[in-house]
Amino acid sequence: MAVEHIVLLVAGGLGAGFIAGVVGVGGGVIFAPVLYFYFESQGISEAAIAPLVIGSSLFCTLIASLASSYFHQRKAAVDWSTAARVGLGSSIAVFLMTRFVTTQPWFSGEVFKIAFSVVLLAVVGRMVLAKDRVADNPQSSKKRGSAFLFAVGSATGVVSAAAGVGGGVVLIPAYNQGILMSMIRSIGTSSATIIFVALAGVASYMFLGPPLGLSALSVGAVDFGTSLLLVGPSILSVRLGVYVAHRINRKALQLGFAALAFLVAIKLVSSVVLQ
């Protein structure tokens, strides 16, 4: 592997870990495009690149979310009961999406770019419009039954399987506005939920047939070797992200990240349109 590729993966991992800790989206919004550009530069076929990027990105997201959840839990900012119930719905949706959508021949690299761009633009909207609820509303939380949580999980699973992200773009507004959790608790609970989502995704993409990745540590559509170069550094930066999330003006940070997500979305869409 060339030095510039190692630098790209390490830098991407550091940025993704920080984002995962700060805004609770799992880091997939960074992991997925970095992996896409890397695999594309290495000549991965059009038929293989979409499932390979999604499977590998979900593995990175799983590790980053484990670290993020641990540090948020230490600050009592995780509702594990809600995370587990939503995670059940997500796991079912991820399995169905993997079986019937993202592994089909028509779900190419170009379709992945469009799907991921839509997710990024949704992230932009959430970051720009989100209101930072300061306190939880326990009464409202108790009124939300299993059907609501299962629906949130299903939507999260669809987004996750299609774009290789954890689904925080669905989870955080659902927790913050639908269940009336505080923003910081929504972020912590989103990170915990993404563990269940990503675990289901990784398991699904591992059993897609012969290895599609570049490293010797590839299983099915998950390239563990390349992913470890990306996600390893994220473990170092996720703690900083959690620290920042509990201490600074979050709106300014959200707007900055929204600008970055918008630029990446434009880059992906333009690469499809200008082909």
Backbone as JSON, one array per atom type, in Angstrom:
{
  "sequence": "MAVEHIVLLVAGGLGAGFIAGVVGVGGGVIFAPVLYFYFESQGISEAAIAPLVIGSSLFCTLIASLASSYFHQRKAAVDWSTAARVGLGSSIAVFLMTRFVTTQPWFSGEVFKIAFSVVLLAVVGRMVLAKDRVADNPQSSKKRGSAFLFAVGSATGVVSAAAGVGGGVVLIPAYNQGILMSMIRSIGTSSATIIFVALAGVASYMFLGPPLGLSALSVGAVDFGTSLLLVGPSILSVRLGVYVAHRINRKALQLGFAALAFLVAIKLVSSVVLQ",
  "N": [[0.85, -1.19, 0.0], [0.58, 2.19, -0.88], [2.29, 5.08, 0.51], [0.81, 7.47, 0.5], [-1.8, 6.53, 0.49], [-1.98, 5.26, 2.95], [-1.71, 7.5, 4.6], [-4.04, 8.87, 3.87], [-6.04, 7.08, 4.83], [-5.46, 6.96, 7.6], [-5.74, 9.68, 8.35], [-8.4, 10.06, 7.64], [-9.6, 8.29, 9.44], [-9.01, 9.49, 11.93], [-10.5, 11.86, 11.69], [-13.1, 10.8, 11.39], [-13.5, 9.44, 13.82], [-13.53, 11.57, 15.63], [-15.8, 12.96, 14.73], [-17.73, 10.97, 15.21], [-17.74, 10.88, 18.02], [-18.56, 13.49, 18.67], [-21.01, 14.18, 17.3], [-22.51, 11.85, 17.19], [-23.05, 10.21, 14.95], [-21.8, 7.93, 14.19], [-19.62, 7.93, 12.47], [-19.63, 6.97, 9.9], [-20.21, 8.71, 7.8], [-17.8, 9.76, 7.14], [-16.1, 7.52, 6.96], [-17.2, 5.95, 4.8], [-17.01, 7.52, 2.27], [-14.18, 7.85, 2.19], [-13.28, 5.19, 2.05], [-14.51, 4.51, -0.36], [-13.22, 6.19, -2.28], [-10.65, 5.21, -1.98], [-10.81, 2.41, -2.64], [-11.76, 2.68, -5.24], [-9.58, 3.92, -6.45], [-7.85, 1.82, -6.47], [-8.74, 0.16, -8.41], [-10.95, -1.53, -8.0], [-13.67, -3.47, -9.12], [-16.68, -2.26, -10.73], [-18.94, -3.72, -10.06], [-18.3, -4.82, -7.61], [-17.62, -2.77, -5.86], [-19.6, -1.25, -4.43], [-20.95, -3.03, -2.45], [-18.58, -3.73, -1.07], [-17.56, -1.31, -0.05], [-19.72, -0.56, 1.62], [-19.93, -2.75, 3.45], [-17.33, -2.72, 4.64], [-17.24, -0.12, 5.65], [-19.28, -0.24, 7.54], [-18.12, -1.97, 9.39], [-16.03, -0.35, 10.34], [-17.62, 1.66, 11.43], [-18.91, 0.23, 13.46], [-16.78, -0.29, 15.3], [-15.99, 2.34, 15.97], [-18.36, 3.27, 17.11], [-18.62, 1.62, 19.34], [-16.49, 2.57, 20.9], [-17.27, 5.27, 21.18], [-19.74, 4.99, 22.53], [-18.9, 3.87, 24.93], [-17.46, 5.99, 26.13], [-19.47, 7.94, 26.27], [-21.24, 6.61, 27.96], [-19.85, 6.65, 30.35], [-20.37, 9.18, 31.1], [-22.98, 9.06, 31.76], [-24.84, 9.22, 29.61], [-26.35, 7.53, 27.99], [-29.13, 5.68, 26.94], [-29.71, 2.56, 27.3], [-31.79, 0.72, 27.09], [-33.62, 1.81, 25.24], [-31.88, 1.93, 23.05], [-31.39, -0.79, 22.53], [-33.95, -1.75, 21.83], [-34.61, -0.25, 19.54], [-32.48, -1.05, 18.02], [-33.14, -3.7, 17.4], [-35.21, -3.51, 15.46], [-33.69, -2.23, 13.5], [-31.76, -4.17, 12.87], [-33.24, -6.18, 11.58], [-34.14, -4.77, 9.32], [-31.68, -4.16, 8.09], [-30.77, -6.73, 7.39], [-32.75, -7.49, 5.51], [-32.45, -5.49, 3.55], [-29.82, -5.99, 2.73], [-30.11, -8.5, 1.66], [-32.01, -8.21, -0.44], [-31.59, -5.79, -1.83], [-29.03, -4.15, -1.74], [-27.13, -5.98, -2.58], [-27.77, -6.66, -5.1], [-27.31, -6.83, -8.69], [-27.89, -4.35, -9.93], [-27.38, -2.46, -8.02], [-25.05, -0.49, -8.12], [-21.77, 1.12, -8.07], [-22.35, 3.71, -8.85], [-25.04, 4.02, -8.13], [-24.72, 3.73, -5.39], [-23.26, 6.08, -4.82], [-25.19, 8.06, -5.31], [-27.16, 7.34, -3.39], [-25.69, 7.65, -1.04], [-25.12, 10.35, -1.17], [-27.66, 11.46, -0.83], [-28.11, 10.75, 1.83], [-26.08, 12.27, 3.02], [-26.97, 14.88, 2.46], [-29.28, 14.87, 3.96], [-28.09, 14.76, 6.46], [-26.89, 17.29, 6.47], [-29.2, 18.93, 6.5], [-30.26, 18.18, 9.01], [-28.23, 19.01, 10.76], [-28.21, 21.76, 10.36], [-30.82, 22.58, 11.03], [-31.42, 21.44, 13.5], [-32.55, 21.66, 16.85], [-31.19, 22.27, 20.02], [-32.15, 20.46, 22.46], [-32.17, 20.8, 25.89], [-32.85, 19.43, 28.29], [-34.08, 16.18, 29.34], [-37.31, 14.64, 28.7], [-38.9, 12.69, 30.59], [-41.55, 11.74, 30.83], [-42.65, 11.9, 28.26], [-40.96, 10.16, 26.99], [-41.7, 7.69, 28.06], [-44.17, 7.34, 26.96], [-43.81, 6.63, 24.34], [-44.2, 3.83, 22.46], [-43.31, 0.38, 21.66], [-43.85, 0.06, 18.93], [-43.34, 2.55, 17.71], [-40.58, 2.78, 18.24], [-39.65, 0.55, 16.86], [-40.25, 1.31, 14.26], [-38.56, 3.52, 13.94], [-36.13, 2.15, 14.15], [-36.28, 0.5, 11.87], [-36.24, 2.37, 9.74], [-33.71, 3.39, 10.21], [-32.11, 1.13, 9.72], [-32.52, 0.75, 6.96], [-31.32, 3.06, 5.86], [-28.71, 2.68, 6.81], [-27.84, 0.2, 5.64], [-27.95, 0.87, 2.95], [-26.13, 2.93, 2.59], [-23.85, 2.52, 4.1], [-23.5, 3.69, 6.58], [-23.98, 4.52, 10.09], [-26.53, 5.4, 10.71], [-27.21, 7.53, 12.29], [-28.28, 9.91, 11.39], [-30.98, 9.47, 11.22], [-31.57, 8.49, 13.78], [-30.84, 10.44, 15.78], [-32.49, 12.85, 15.45], [-34.95, 11.51, 15.85], [-34.77, 10.6, 18.49], [-34.28, 13.01, 19.84], [-36.36, 14.81, 19.04], [-38.63, 13.18, 18.76], [-38.76, 11.44, 21.02], [-38.06, 13.19, 22.9], [-35.56, 13.37, 24.23], [-32.66, 14.87, 25.71], [-30.25, 16.66, 23.69], [-27.58, 15.8, 24.06], [-27.93, 13.34, 25.32], [-29.34, 12.07, 23.34], [-27.36, 11.82, 21.42], [-25.5, 10.12, 22.7], [-27.12, 7.82, 23.05], [-27.74, 7.29, 20.41], [-25.19, 6.53, 19.47], [-24.9, 4.13, 20.89], [-27.03, 2.65, 19.83], [-26.21, 2.34, 17.22], [-24.27, 0.42, 17.42], [-25.7, -2.02, 17.43], [-26.93, -1.83, 14.92], [-24.73, -1.68, 13.1], [-23.42, -4.06, 13.7], [-25.21, -6.0, 12.8], [-25.11, -5.36, 10.1], [-22.4, -5.84, 9.38], [-22.24, -8.6, 9.87], [-24.03, -9.48, 7.91], [-22.79, -8.68, 5.49], [-20.42, -10.07, 5.54], [-20.98, -12.63, 4.68], [-21.23, -12.92, 1.88], [-20.14, -14.43, -0.11], [-17.13, -15.15, -1.99], [-14.04, -13.46, -0.97], [-14.0, -9.92, -1.46], [-12.34, -7.82, -1.01], [-9.1, -6.08, -0.78], [-7.08, -6.77, 0.98], [-5.42, -9.44, 2.82], [-6.99, -10.02, 4.91], [-9.69, -10.09, 4.27], [-13.13, -10.82, 4.3], [-15.79, -12.04, 2.66], [-17.69, -9.25, 1.78], [-16.31, -7.5, 3.42], [-13.49, -5.78, 4.15], [-11.28, -6.28, 6.36], [-8.58, -5.73, 6.87], [-7.85, -3.3, 5.48], [-9.81, -1.71, 6.66], [-9.05, -1.61, 9.35], [-6.81, 0.03, 9.3], [-8.07, 2.39, 8.87], [-10.03, 2.64, 10.91], [-8.62, 2.25, 13.27], [-7.11, 4.64, 14.09], [-9.35, 6.18, 14.67], [-10.28, 5.42, 17.15], [-8.6, 6.69, 18.85], [-9.28, 9.36, 18.49], [-11.99, 9.54, 19.08], [-12.53, 9.81, 21.78], [-11.74, 12.42, 22.28], [-13.68, 13.7, 20.76], [-16.04, 13.1, 22.21], [-15.46, 14.41, 24.59], [-15.39, 17.07, 23.68], [-18.05, 17.3, 22.81], [-19.47, 17.46, 25.19], [-18.81, 19.94, 26.14], [-18.6, 22.28, 24.49], [-19.89, 24.95, 22.33], [-22.28, 23.58, 20.57], [-23.75, 24.17, 18.28], [-22.23, 25.72, 16.5], [-20.3, 23.88, 15.82], [-21.88, 21.91, 14.62], [-22.75, 23.29, 12.32], [-20.34, 23.64, 10.99], [-19.65, 20.99, 10.42], [-21.82, 20.36, 8.81], [-21.26, 21.88, 6.55], [-18.98, 20.57, 5.59], [-20.09, 18.0, 5.01], [-21.86, 18.73, 3.0], [-20.14, 19.55, 0.94], [-18.84, 17.13, 0.34], [-21.03, 15.65, -0.6], [-21.68, 17.1, -2.92], [-19.36, 16.64, -4.38], [-19.56, 13.84, -4.85], [-21.98, 13.63, -6.3], [-21.39, 15.2, -8.55], [-19.39, 13.67, -9.7], [-20.84, 11.61, -10.74], [-22.64, 12.84, -12.52], [-20.94, 14.15, -14.32], [-19.62, 12.17, -15.65]],
  "CA": [[0.0, 0.0, 0.0], [1.37, 3.41, -1.0], [2.3, 5.94, 1.7], [-0.3, 8.44, 0.44], [-3.03, 5.84, 0.84], [-1.95, 5.08, 4.4], [-1.98, 8.83, 5.17], [-5.47, 9.13, 3.65], [-6.84, 6.24, 5.72], [-5.23, 7.38, 8.99], [-6.36, 11.0, 8.53], [-9.86, 9.85, 7.61], [-9.99, 7.65, 10.69], [-8.97, 10.49, 13.0], [-11.66, 12.75, 11.52], [-14.34, 10.06, 11.62], [-13.64, 9.2, 15.26], [-13.92, 12.83, 16.26], [-17.2, 13.21, 14.37], [-18.56, 9.98, 15.91], [-17.88, 11.28, 19.41], [-19.2, 14.79, 18.81], [-22.39, 14.28, 16.82], [-23.23, 10.6, 17.36], [-23.5, 9.6, 13.7], [-21.08, 6.68, 13.97], [-18.41, 8.12, 11.67], [-19.78, 6.43, 8.55], [-20.22, 9.78, 6.8], [-16.41, 9.93, 6.75], [-15.55, 6.22, 6.58], [-17.68, 5.47, 3.5], [-16.36, 8.15, 1.1], [-12.75, 7.56, 2.18], [-13.14, 3.83, 1.52], [-14.9, 4.5, -1.78], [-12.16, 6.78, -3.09], [-9.49, 4.33, -1.92], [-11.06, 1.2, -3.43], [-11.86, 3.08, -6.64], [-8.22, 4.18, -6.94], [-7.17, 0.54, -6.59], [-9.29, -0.57, -9.53], [-12.02, -2.47, -7.66], [-14.69, -3.46, -10.18], [-17.94, -1.55, -10.48], [-19.89, -4.64, -9.44], [-17.9, -5.16, -6.24], [-17.23, -1.65, -5.01], [-20.66, -0.81, -3.52], [-21.03, -3.86, -1.23], [-17.32, -3.7, -0.34], [-17.52, -0.05, 0.71], [-20.74, -0.59, 2.67], [-19.54, -3.72, 4.48], [-16.13, -2.27, 5.35], [-17.6, 1.08, 6.39], [-20.06, -0.64, 8.72], [-17.19, -2.5, 10.39], [-15.4, 0.82, 10.95], [-18.65, 2.33, 12.23], [-19.11, -0.59, 14.65], [-15.69, -0.06, 16.25], [-16.07, 3.73, 16.43], [-19.54, 3.42, 17.97], [-18.3, 0.98, 20.61], [-15.67, 3.5, 21.66], [-18.08, 6.45, 21.5], [-20.73, 4.6, 23.55], [-18.18, 3.69, 26.21], [-17.14, 7.28, 26.74], [-20.74, 8.59, 26.62], [-21.78, 5.89, 29.11], [-19.14, 7.14, 31.53], [-21.0, 10.45, 31.46], [-24.4, 8.74, 31.96], [-25.57, 9.82, 28.49], [-26.84, 6.46, 27.11], [-30.32, 4.92, 27.33], [-29.45, 1.27, 26.66], [-33.06, 0.06, 26.8], [-34.09, 2.34, 23.95], [-30.91, 1.54, 22.02], [-31.58, -2.21, 22.2], [-35.23, -1.95, 21.15], [-34.47, 0.31, 18.2], [-31.51, -1.89, 17.33], [-33.82, -4.89, 16.88], [-35.83, -3.13, 14.18], [-32.62, -1.93, 12.55], [-31.11, -5.41, 12.44], [-34.12, -6.84, 10.61], [-34.12, -3.98, 8.08], [-30.36, -4.33, 7.48], [-30.75, -8.06, 6.77], [-33.61, -7.49, 4.32], [-31.83, -4.62, 2.55], [-28.65, -6.69, 2.21], [-30.55, -9.68, 0.87], [-32.84, -7.92, -1.6], [-31.32, -4.51, -2.49], [-27.66, -3.69, -1.95], [-26.28, -7.01, -3.21], [-28.28, -6.94, -6.44], [-26.42, -6.29, -9.73], [-28.18, -2.97, -10.28], [-26.91, -1.53, -6.98], [-23.66, -0.29, -8.53], [-21.07, 2.22, -7.43], [-23.05, 4.98, -9.14], [-26.23, 4.06, -7.27], [-24.23, 3.99, -4.04], [-22.92, 7.5, -4.71], [-26.43, 8.83, -5.19], [-27.77, 7.02, -2.1], [-24.89, 8.25, 0.03], [-25.29, 11.81, -1.26], [-28.95, 11.78, -0.21], [-27.89, 10.66, 3.28], [-25.28, 13.43, 3.43], [-27.81, 16.08, 2.43], [-30.14, 14.77, 5.15], [-27.23, 15.16, 7.58], [-26.77, 18.75, 6.4], [-30.45, 19.51, 6.99], [-30.39, 17.97, 10.45], [-27.25, 19.83, 11.47], [-28.58, 23.17, 10.25], [-32.12, 22.86, 11.63], [-31.61, 20.81, 14.81], [-32.58, 22.46, 18.07], [-30.48, 21.57, 21.08], [-32.97, 20.29, 23.66], [-31.22, 20.72, 27.0], [-33.26, 18.46, 29.32], [-34.94, 15.07, 28.94], [-38.71, 14.64, 29.12], [-39.15, 11.28, 30.89], [-42.95, 11.37, 30.61], [-42.82, 11.67, 26.83], [-40.18, 8.97, 26.66], [-42.44, 6.5, 28.45], [-45.37, 7.2, 26.13], [-43.45, 6.06, 23.05], [-44.21, 2.38, 22.58], [-42.4, -0.44, 20.86], [-44.11, 0.26, 17.5], [-42.6, 3.74, 17.3], [-39.15, 2.48, 18.27], [-39.37, -0.39, 15.78], [-40.29, 2.08, 13.01], [-37.31, 4.27, 13.9], [-35.08, 1.19, 13.86], [-36.39, 0.05, 10.48], [-35.73, 3.45, 8.89], [-32.26, 3.45, 10.42], [-31.51, -0.01, 9.04], [-32.56, 1.0, 5.51], [-30.27, 4.05, 5.58], [-27.42, 2.08, 7.13], [-27.48, -0.8, 4.65], [-27.83, 1.48, 1.62], [-25.04, 3.92, 2.48], [-22.68, 2.16, 4.89], [-23.39, 4.57, 7.75], [-24.64, 3.97, 11.26], [-27.93, 5.79, 10.76], [-27.44, 8.6, 13.27], [-29.09, 10.96, 10.79], [-32.36, 9.12, 11.57], [-31.7, 8.25, 15.21], [-30.72, 11.61, 16.67], [-33.74, 13.62, 15.48], [-36.04, 10.71, 16.42], [-34.61, 10.61, 19.94], [-34.35, 14.37, 20.36], [-37.66, 15.43, 18.81], [-39.72, 12.22, 18.94], [-38.8, 10.94, 22.4], [-37.73, 14.35, 23.74], [-34.31, 13.26, 24.97], [-31.75, 15.99, 25.5], [-29.39, 16.4, 22.54], [-26.39, 15.04, 24.42], [-28.37, 11.97, 25.57], [-29.69, 11.54, 22.03], [-26.1, 11.47, 20.77], [-24.99, 8.93, 23.36], [-28.0, 6.69, 22.76], [-27.53, 6.99, 18.99], [-23.95, 5.76, 19.36], [-25.16, 2.78, 21.39], [-27.91, 1.97, 18.88], [-25.44, 2.05, 16.02], [-23.57, -0.85, 17.66], [-26.59, -3.1, 16.98], [-27.13, -1.66, 13.48], [-23.5, -2.02, 12.38], [-23.12, -5.48, 13.92], [-26.05, -6.75, 11.85], [-24.62, -5.1, 8.76], [-21.13, -6.55, 9.18], [-22.55, -10.03, 9.76], [-24.67, -9.72, 6.62], [-21.86, -8.48, 4.38], [-19.35, -11.07, 5.61], [-21.39, -13.9, 4.08], [-21.7, -12.65, 0.52], [-19.38, -15.21, -1.08], [-15.67, -15.03, -1.92], [-13.56, -12.13, -0.54], [-13.99, -8.87, -2.49], [-11.39, -6.78, -0.63], [-7.73, -6.1, -1.27], [-6.15, -7.32, 1.96], [-5.57, -10.87, 3.15], [-7.98, -10.12, 6.0], [-11.02, -9.82, 3.71], [-14.12, -11.88, 4.43], [-16.96, -11.56, 1.93], [-17.59, -7.85, 1.37], [-15.71, -6.71, 4.5], [-12.03, -5.78, 4.1], [-10.88, -5.94, 7.72], [-7.24, -5.19, 6.87], [-7.93, -1.89, 5.12], [-10.66, -1.02, 7.63], [-8.32, -1.39, 10.6], [-5.98, 1.22, 9.11], [-8.95, 3.56, 8.94], [-10.75, 2.77, 12.18], [-7.69, 2.27, 14.4], [-6.92, 6.01, 14.58], [-10.61, 6.78, 15.15], [-10.42, 5.11, 18.57], [-7.83, 7.71, 19.55], [-9.92, 10.68, 18.4], [-13.39, 9.55, 19.51], [-12.61, 10.32, 23.14], [-11.7, 13.87, 22.17], [-14.98, 14.13, 20.27], [-17.0, 13.04, 23.32], [-15.08, 15.5, 25.51], [-15.83, 18.33, 23.07], [-19.51, 17.3, 22.77], [-20.02, 17.81, 26.51], [-18.25, 21.18, 26.67], [-18.54, 23.48, 23.65], [-21.07, 25.39, 21.59], [-22.5, 22.53, 19.59], [-24.34, 24.66, 17.03], [-21.14, 26.12, 15.6], [-19.67, 22.64, 15.35], [-22.83, 21.28, 13.7], [-22.74, 24.02, 11.06], [-19.08, 23.33, 10.33], [-19.74, 19.64, 9.87], [-22.81, 20.42, 7.72], [-20.56, 22.41, 5.38], [-18.14, 19.49, 5.09], [-20.96, 16.99, 4.43], [-22.41, 19.28, 1.75], [-19.08, 19.52, -0.07], [-18.65, 15.73, -0.06], [-22.2, 15.28, -1.4], [-21.52, 17.73, -4.23], [-18.29, 15.92, -5.07], [-20.06, 12.54, -5.29], [-22.99, 13.82, -7.34], [-20.73, 15.71, -9.75], [-18.65, 12.58, -10.34], [-21.82, 10.81, -11.49], [-23.22, 13.67, -13.59], [-19.92, 14.56, -15.29], [-18.95, 10.99, -16.22]],
  "C": [[0.88, 1.25, 0.0], [1.23, 4.28, 0.26], [1.12, 6.91, 1.68], [-1.63, 7.81, 0.79], [-3.11, 5.6, 2.34], [-2.29, 6.4, 5.1], [-3.46, 9.16, 5.04], [-6.33, 8.36, 4.65], [-6.69, 6.68, 7.18], [-5.91, 8.73, 9.27], [-7.89, 10.89, 8.54], [-10.36, 9.24, 8.9], [-10.01, 8.63, 11.85], [-10.18, 11.43, 12.91], [-12.97, 12.05, 11.83], [-14.56, 9.78, 13.1], [-14.09, 10.43, 15.99], [-15.39, 13.13, 16.0], [-18.13, 12.25, 15.11], [-18.78, 10.38, 17.35], [-18.68, 12.55, 19.59], [-20.68, 14.76, 18.46], [-23.13, 12.96, 16.78], [-23.71, 9.94, 16.1], [-22.68, 8.38, 13.32], [-19.81, 6.8, 13.15], [-18.52, 7.64, 10.24], [-19.8, 7.49, 7.47], [-18.81, 10.15, 6.37], [-15.84, 8.61, 6.24], [-15.92, 5.84, 5.15], [-17.02, 6.18, 2.32], [-14.86, 7.9, 1.03], [-12.5, 6.17, 1.6], [-13.49, 3.78, 0.03], [-13.77, 5.03, -2.65], [-10.92, 5.88, -3.1], [-9.7, 3.1, -2.81], [-11.16, 1.54, -4.92], [-10.47, 3.3, -7.23], [-7.43, 2.89, -7.15], [-7.77, -0.37, -7.66], [-10.31, -1.63, -9.18], [-13.14, -2.35, -8.68], [-15.96, -2.76, -9.75], [-18.94, -2.45, -9.75], [-19.57, -4.89, -7.97], [-17.78, -3.97, -5.31], [-18.33, -1.23, -4.02], [-20.78, -1.71, -2.29], [-19.74, -3.84, -0.41], [-17.19, -2.45, 0.51], [-18.51, -0.1, 1.87], [-20.33, -1.54, 3.8], [-18.36, -3.26, 5.3], [-16.42, -1.03, 6.18], [-18.39, 0.74, 7.65], [-19.17, -1.27, 9.79], [-16.49, -1.35, 11.11], [-16.38, 1.53, 11.89], [-18.92, 1.57, 13.53], [-18.05, -0.3, 15.7], [-15.76, 1.35, 16.83], [-17.24, 3.93, 17.39], [-19.35, 2.74, 19.33], [-17.49, 1.93, 21.49], [-16.48, 4.72, 22.1], [-19.09, 6.14, 22.62], [-20.08, 4.44, 24.92], [-17.94, 5.02, 26.89], [-18.41, 8.07, 27.1], [-21.36, 7.93, 27.85], [-21.12, 6.36, 30.4], [-19.68, 8.48, 32.0], [-22.52, 10.3, 31.59], [-25.28, 9.33, 30.86], [-26.08, 8.77, 27.51], [-28.06, 5.8, 27.73], [-30.24, 3.57, 26.61], [-30.74, 0.52, 26.31], [-33.61, 0.51, 25.45], [-33.18, 1.9, 22.82], [-31.14, 0.09, 21.58], [-32.88, -2.43, 21.43], [-35.2, -1.4, 19.72], [-33.52, -0.56, 17.37], [-32.12, -3.15, 16.76], [-34.46, -4.61, 15.53], [-34.79, -2.86, 13.11], [-32.0, -3.2, 12.0], [-31.93, -6.14, 11.39], [-34.08, -6.11, 9.27], [-32.79, -4.13, 7.35], [-30.29, -5.67, 6.75], [-31.56, -8.07, 5.48], [-33.02, -6.65, 3.2], [-30.63, -5.32, 1.91], [-29.06, -7.83, 1.28], [-31.2, -9.27, -0.44], [-32.49, -6.63, -2.36], [-29.83, -4.32, -2.78], [-26.73, -4.74, -2.55], [-26.78, -7.38, -4.61], [-27.38, -6.28, -7.49], [-26.66, -4.82, -10.05], [-27.71, -1.97, -9.23], [-25.4, -1.34, -7.17], [-23.01, 0.83, -7.72], [-21.77, 3.54, -7.66], [-24.3, 5.11, -8.28], [-25.82, 4.33, -5.83], [-23.91, 5.47, -3.85], [-24.16, 8.36, -4.51], [-27.08, 8.61, -3.83], [-27.01, 7.7, -0.96], [-25.02, 9.77, 0.01], [-26.61, 12.25, -0.63], [-28.82, 11.75, 1.31], [-27.11, 11.88, 3.76], [-26.12, 14.71, 3.45], [-28.81, 16.07, 3.58], [-29.36, 15.16, 6.4], [-27.1, 16.67, 7.63], [-28.03, 19.41, 6.96], [-30.61, 19.36, 8.49], [-29.45, 18.86, 11.24], [-27.65, 21.3, 11.47], [-29.84, 23.48, 11.06], [-32.3, 22.35, 13.05], [-31.6, 21.81, 15.94], [-31.98, 21.63, 19.21], [-31.34, 21.53, 22.34], [-32.04, 20.02, 24.83], [-31.57, 19.6, 27.97], [-34.13, 17.36, 28.72], [-36.37, 15.32, 29.38], [-39.11, 13.2, 29.38], [-40.58, 10.85, 30.61], [-43.2, 11.06, 29.13], [-42.12, 10.39, 26.4], [-40.98, 7.7, 26.94], [-43.66, 6.26, 27.57], [-45.07, 6.56, 24.77], [-43.32, 4.55, 23.17], [-43.25, 1.69, 21.64], [-42.6, -0.22, 19.36], [-43.34, 1.46, 16.96], [-41.11, 3.45, 17.21], [-38.77, 1.52, 17.15], [-39.35, 0.34, 14.44], [-39.01, 2.9, 12.85], [-36.16, 3.34, 13.53], [-35.1, 0.73, 12.41], [-35.86, 1.1, 9.52], [-34.22, 3.56, 9.0], [-31.55, 2.33, 9.67], [-31.47, 0.17, 7.53], [-31.43, 1.95, 5.12], [-28.89, 3.43, 5.75], [-26.97, 1.11, 6.04], [-27.25, -0.2, 3.27], [-26.59, 2.33, 1.47], [-23.81, 3.59, 3.32], [-22.45, 3.05, 6.08], [-24.17, 3.96, 8.91], [-26.11, 4.32, 11.38], [-28.24, 6.87, 11.77], [-28.29, 9.73, 12.74], [-30.58, 10.72, 11.03], [-32.53, 9.09, 13.09], [-31.74, 9.52, 16.04], [-31.97, 12.48, 16.63], [-34.92, 12.85, 16.07], [-35.96, 10.72, 17.95], [-34.83, 12.01, 20.51], [-35.74, 14.98, 20.23], [-38.83, 14.47, 19.06], [-39.88, 11.72, 20.35], [-38.5, 12.04, 23.4], [-36.59, 14.08, 24.71], [-33.53, 14.56, 24.77], [-30.83, 15.64, 24.33], [-28.21, 15.52, 22.92], [-26.74, 13.59, 24.72], [-28.79, 11.3, 24.26], [-28.43, 11.06, 21.31], [-25.53, 10.19, 21.37], [-25.8, 7.69, 23.05], [-27.92, 6.3, 21.29], [-26.27, 6.15, 18.8], [-24.15, 4.32, 19.81], [-26.03, 1.99, 20.42], [-27.14, 1.51, 17.64], [-24.61, 0.77, 16.19], [-24.4, -2.01, 17.11], [-26.77, -3.05, 15.46], [-25.91, -2.16, 12.71], [-23.15, -3.5, 12.53], [-23.93, -6.34, 12.96], [-25.55, -6.58, 10.42], [-23.33, -5.86, 8.45], [-21.38, -8.04, 9.01], [-23.16, -10.36, 8.4], [-23.68, -9.66, 5.47], [-20.69, -9.45, 4.41], [-19.69, -12.34, 4.84], [-21.95, -13.7, 2.68], [-20.92, -13.43, -0.53], [-17.89, -15.01, -0.92], [-15.25, -13.61, -1.53], [-13.51, -11.14, -1.7], [-12.9, -7.84, -2.23], [-9.99, -7.0, -1.15], [-6.76, -6.78, -0.31], [-6.42, -8.8, 2.19], [-6.61, -11.1, 4.23], [-9.38, -9.78, 5.51], [-11.9, -11.05, 3.88], [-15.39, -11.38, 3.75], [-16.74, -10.13, 1.46], [-17.09, -6.95, 2.5], [-14.19, -6.87, 4.43], [-11.52, -5.31, 5.47], [-9.49, -5.3, 7.76], [-7.21, -3.7, 6.57], [-8.72, -1.11, 6.17], [-9.93, -0.72, 8.92], [-7.38, -0.19, 10.49], [-6.79, 2.49, 9.24], [-9.54, 3.74, 10.32], [-9.82, 2.81, 13.39], [-7.47, 3.67, 14.94], [-8.18, 6.64, 15.14], [-10.81, 6.53, 16.64], [-9.69, 6.15, 19.4], [-8.58, 9.05, 19.59], [-11.35, 10.71, 18.92], [-13.52, 10.09, 20.94], [-12.57, 11.84, 23.15], [-13.04, 14.41, 21.7], [-16.03, 14.14, 21.37], [-16.72, 14.17, 24.31], [-15.6, 16.83, 24.98], [-17.36, 18.43, 23.1], [-20.13, 17.76, 24.08], [-19.6, 19.2, 26.98], [-18.36, 22.42, 25.78], [-19.88, 23.82, 23.03], [-21.3, 24.43, 20.43], [-23.02, 23.06, 18.26], [-23.27, 25.05, 16.03], [-20.47, 24.89, 15.0], [-20.58, 21.93, 14.34], [-22.81, 21.96, 12.33], [-21.46, 23.75, 10.28], [-19.11, 21.95, 9.69], [-20.74, 19.58, 8.72], [-22.15, 20.9, 6.44], [-19.68, 21.33, 4.75], [-18.97, 18.41, 4.39], [-21.52, 17.45, 3.09], [-21.37, 19.22, 0.63], [-18.83, 18.1, -0.58], [-19.81, 15.27, -0.95], [-22.09, 15.84, -2.82], [-20.46, 17.01, -5.05], [-18.79, 14.58, -5.63], [-21.06, 12.68, -6.44], [-22.34, 14.27, -8.65], [-19.95, 14.61, -10.47], [-19.56, 11.66, -11.12], [-22.3, 11.57, -12.71], [-22.2, 13.93, -14.7], [-19.19, 13.39, -15.93], [-19.08, 10.96, -17.73]]
}
